[in-house]
Amino acid sequence: MKKLLAILAGFCLTLMSLHGAPACFAQADQGLKERAQAFWDARVRQDWTVLYQYQPGADRSQAGLDEFTAFSKKNAPFRFLSFELEHTETAGDLGWVKVACTARVAGYGDLPPKTTSETWQVWEKIEGNWFPVPAKQLEELPSRPPSVRSAEDEAALTKRANDFWEAKEKEQWGLLYEYCDPEFRKTVSQEEFLQKKARYVYVAHSVVWTEVTGDKGKVKVTSLIRPNDPYLTKIEPKEDSSFEDWIKVEGIWYRSIPKSSFQGG
């Protein structure tokens, strides 16, 4: 029981850290702006020593400065020529930097450079310092800041996702089927859906964040699960994270589930 309570407490901390503040509390952060300015200055100058300091600690522990420099010189896909920071915004320990930059493809000096805009770079504050989020972790975080997202749509999606997960926890599989998107229900009957045995017992959950783009939504959920096996009822639940796709159809949010991925869990 104590371990379960500790995990639940961790859920609360995760929610506070990653979900960030609502749009009305989103704000600029001078520290983020200064760090982003120095980072992009170094990109333009190709100052690998400075850029190395912007690598996450785990990455720096795996590769030294010389190795990082050699790899970057050989593999950097673009040569950045200039940039302008258009906007910075933070919510909790997350930050977003809107950058307009001019660059050309590395190794093709005869090609004309191109200017890009409307690009949001995601940052995260770690131990008091801001770092750009590595590409491999971007799907774990909202890609745009709260000020450019619809708080109303995301509140509706959050409620819908919470109801979906509460149905999971109560093992209300018939109700859960109604949350599946209409296209899925056209190809998978309720009878077929109910015949599938859930792989896990769902003990608790927390919707960490939601992000809406038009009629599509993305939801990150952390949950406590244990195997759905009568011989393993005393096993401690483990924490799990998932990223869910949702779609809005005629004003209602549905869990988007490709039939090919349907396994009943």
Stockholm file with secondary structure:
# STOCKHOLM 1.0

chainA/1-265         MKKLLAILAGFCLTLMSLHGAPACFAQADQGLKERAQAFWDARVRQDWTVLYQYQPGADRSQAGLDEFTAFSKKNAPFRFLSFELEHTETAGDLGWVKVACTARVAGYGDLPPKTTSETWQVWEKIEGNWFPVPAKQLEELPSRPPSVRSAEDEAALTKRANDFWEAKEKEQWGLLYEYCDPEFRKTVSQEEFLQKKARYVYVAHSVVWTEVTGDKGKVKVTSLIRPNDPYLTKIEPKEDSSFEDWIKVEGIWYRSIPKSSFQGG
#=GR chainA/1-265 SS CHHHHHHHHHHHHHHHHHSCCCGGGCBCCHHHHHHHHHHHHHHHHTCHHHHHTTSCHHHHHHSCHHHHHHHHHHHCCEEEEEEEEEEEEEETTEEEEEEEEEEEETTCTTSCCEEEEEEEEEEEEETTEEEECCGGGGGGSCSSCGGGSCHHHHHHHHHHHHHHHHHHHTTCHHHHHHHBCHHHHHHSCHHHHHHSCCSEEEEEEEEEEEEEETTEEEEEEEEEEEESCGGGTTSCCEEEEEEEEEEEETTEEEECCCGGGCCCC
#=GC SS_cons         CHHHHHHHHHHHHHHHHHSCCCGGGCBCCHHHHHHHHHHHHHHHHTCHHHHHTTSCHHHHHHSCHHHHHHHHHHHCCEEEEEEEEEEEEEETTEEEEEEEEEEEETTCTTSCCEEEEEEEEEEEEETTEEEECCGGGGGGSCSSCGGGSCHHHHHHHHHHHHHHHHHHHTTCHHHHHHHBCHHHHHHSCHHHHHHSCCSEEEEEEEEEEEEEETTEEEEEEEEEEEESCGGGTTSCCEEEEEEEEEEEETTEEEECCCGGGCCCC
//
